[in-house]
Amino acid sequence: MPNRKQEKSAPSGDANPVADQANASATGPGVTTSDLLRAIESLKSELKEDNEKLRSNINTMQLELSNKLDTVTEDIQDLKERMGTAETRVSEVEDVTLVLTEALSECLKRQRNLQSKVTDLESRSRRNNIRLFGVGEGEENTSVMQFMADFLQREF
């Protein structure tokens, strides 16, 4: 069964020579305080470097996210403007459609009224025509008046 020191050091997959040196020094005889201080200082400097790298990565990611957020904000603003324009145009089309529908309705009423008048006038104009039975269509030739005068003299 492994002891606790091996369990703690075994899972770390990173090979850290300073930590290995400190572990070896701590377990071995003749470890001096200066060796321990150097190992601690070395670990501190490595931690500072790692910390700086992490800060740099976080700052880079923050900047990228900020840029992307700005882009998304601009896109949303553009879409709002386009949506406003589209809503205005739709409203104008609806208003014009209402006016045109009313105008069309009025035109259809007038058309029905005029059609009724035309039908009435055609009917009235046919009432004044004289129908002569026994006379074929087109016998009057060029002068209707002359034909009627001749026809009436012949028949009466």
Order of alpha helices (4+ residues) and beta strands (2+ residues): alpha-alpha-alpha-alpha
